[in-house]
Amino acid sequence: MNIMDKFQNKYRIPSARHQNWDYRWDGAYFITICTKDRQHYFGKIENGKMILSNVGTLADVFWHEIINHNKNVELGEFVVMPNHVHGILILNNNETVAGNGNGVGKPSVVKSNEQTIGQQRFQNIGKNSISSIIGYYKSDVTKHAHRSGFEFGWQTRFHDYIVRDDDSFQTITHYILNNPTNWQEDKFFQ
């Protein structure tokens, strides 16, 4: 898809999701979600440690609630930063996916006359997909923040990375753990 493609006569941004990957498939996913306009809603870093605001506490609590509302999801490392969160979601034995014969890390081959998995994604979003899990998480944090009278908003999208191997998993885990210490070098630091 060309960035200039239109939907209902409006320019649209193409999906950042891998077009030959079903985000309900078993695997580890490194997730980054930013606040709207990268505002520091979640607190501040002092001496290399994150000091959570009230909204930051909500972001932390609701991330840990993900496992209570979604089947076959494990949580890897997670951190709340002043204007974003990083976390690893691990999908295991996700029975909601029919035909997951490709295995983790092996995108399916699409014939030219067939739709890619990405093109079919909006027709069957399904429960326990990375998008649905993140959508519920963002919604829960937002609803509770607004009910409590706090100003808050998320960036509309989120970034994901499909973790391909153990070395990558260890590197990402290390990055998340050290994110508060390295805050001033972080690309989201303002």
C-alpha positions in Angstrom: 0.0 0.0 0.0 1.2 3.4 -0.9 1.2 6.1 1.8 -0.9 8.2 -0.5 -3.7 5.6 -0.7 -7.0 7.0 0.4 -9.8 5.7 2.5 -13.1 7.6 2.2 -11.2 10.3 0.3 -8.8 10.8 3.2 -5.1 10.0 3.3 -4.3 7.2 5.6 -1.2 5.8 7.2 -0.5 2.2 6.4 -0.4 -0.3 9.3 2.9 -0.8 11.1 1.9 -4.4 11.8 3.7 -7.2 9.9 1.3 -8.1 7.1 2.1 -11.8 7.0 1.9 -12.4 10.8 -1.2 -13.2 12.9 -0.8 -11.3 16.2 -2.7 -14.0 18.0 0.1 -16.5 17.3 2.3 -17.8 20.1 5.3 -15.7 20.7 6.9 -12.9 22.6 6.0 -9.3 21.7 7.9 -6.2 22.8 5.4 -3.4 23.2 5.9 0.3 23.5 3.0 2.7 24.1 3.4 6.5 24.3 1.3 9.1 25.9 -0.5 11.7 23.8 2.1 14.3 22.7 4.6 12.5 24.9 3.3 14.3 27.9 4.8 13.2 31.2 1.6 11.9 32.7 3.2 8.9 34.4 5.6 10.6 36.8 9.3 11.5 36.8 12.7 9.9 37.0 14.8 10.8 40.1 18.3 9.3 40.6 17.6 6.7 38.0 14.4 5.5 39.5 10.8 6.0 38.3 8.6 7.9 40.7 5.0 7.1 39.6 2.2 9.7 39.5 -1.4 8.6 40.2 -1.8 7.9 36.5 1.5 6.1 36.4 0.3 3.9 39.2 -2.8 3.1 37.1 -0.7 2.2 34.1 1.4 -0.1 36.2 -1.6 -1.8 38.0 -3.6 -2.4 34.8 -0.6 -3.9 32.9 -0.3 -6.5 35.7 -4.1 -7.1 35.4 -3.7 -8.2 31.7 -3.1 -11.8 32.8 -6.4 -11.8 34.7 -8.4 -10.9 31.7 -6.7 -12.7 28.9 -6.1 -16.5 28.4 -2.7 -17.9 27.8 -0.8 -14.6 28.3 2.3 -14.2 30.4 4.0 -11.0 31.3 7.7 -10.5 30.7 9.6 -7.4 31.9 7.7 -4.2 32.2 8.4 -0.5 33.0 6.4 2.7 33.3 8.4 5.7 32.1 7.3 9.4 32.4 5.7 9.4 28.9 5.6 5.8 27.7 5.5 2.2 28.8 7.6 -0.8 27.6 6.6 -4.4 28.2 6.9 -7.9 26.9 3.7 -9.9 26.3 4.1 -13.6 25.8 1.3 -15.6 24.1 1.3 -19.3 24.8 -1.1 -22.1 23.7 -3.4 -19.5 22.2 -6.3 -21.8 21.2 -8.3 -19.0 19.5 -6.1 -19.2 16.4 -7.2 -21.7 13.8 -4.6 -23.0 11.4 -1.5 -21.8 13.2 0.6 -24.3 11.3 3.4 -21.9 10.4 4.9 -21.8 13.9 6.5 -18.8 15.6 8.9 -16.8 13.4 7.7 -18.2 10.1 5.4 -15.8 8.3 2.9 -17.4 5.9 3.3 -17.3 2.2 0.6 -15.4 0.4 -0.4 -16.0 -3.2 -0.9 -12.9 -5.3 -4.7 -13.3 -5.5 -5.1 -13.8 -1.7 -5.3 -11.3 1.1 -2.4 -11.1 3.5 -3.1 -11.8 7.2 -2.7 -8.1 7.7 -5.5 -7.3 5.2 -7.8 -9.8 6.9 -6.9 -8.5 10.4 -9.8 -6.1 10.7 -12.3 -8.8 9.6 -11.5 -11.0 12.6 -9.6 -9.1 15.2 -10.4 -11.8 17.8 -9.7 -12.0 21.5 -6.2 -12.5 22.7 -4.6 -10.7 19.8 -1.9 -8.2 20.7 -4.1 -5.4 19.4 -7.1 -6.4 21.5 -5.0 -6.8 24.6 -3.3 -3.4 24.2 -6.7 -1.8 23.3 -8.3 -3.1 26.5 -5.2 -2.0 28.5 -5.2 1.5 27.1 -9.0 1.8 27.6 -8.8 0.7 31.2 -6.0 3.1 32.1 -7.9 6.0 30.3 -11.3 5.2 31.9 -9.9 5.0 35.4 -7.7 8.1 35.0 -10.7 10.2 33.7 -13.0 8.8 36.4 -10.5 9.9 39.0 -10.4 13.4 37.5 -6.9 13.1 36.0 -6.0 14.6 32.6 -4.6 11.8 30.5 -4.4 10.5 26.9 -2.6 7.9 24.9 -0.9 8.2 21.5 -3.4 6.5 19.0 -1.0 3.7 18.0 1.5 1.5 19.7 4.8 -0.1 18.6 5.4 -3.8 18.7 8.3 -6.0 17.8 8.0 -9.7 17.4 10.8 -11.2 19.5 12.5 -13.8 17.3 15.0 -15.6 19.6 16.3 -15.8 23.1 19.2 -13.4 22.5 16.8 -10.7 21.4 14.5 -11.5 24.4 17.4 -11.1 26.8 18.6 -7.8 25.1 15.0 -6.4 25.3 14.6 -7.5 28.9 17.9 -5.8 29.8 16.8 -2.6 27.9 13.5 -2.5 29.8 15.2 -3.0 33.2 17.7 -0.3 32.6 15.4 2.2 30.9 14.9 4.5 34.0 18.7 4.6 34.6 19.3 5.5 31.0 16.4 8.0 30.8 18.4 11.0 29.6 19.7 9.0 26.6 16.2 7.7 25.8 14.7 8.7 22.4 11.5 9.7 24.3 13.3 12.0 26.7 12.2 15.6 26.4 
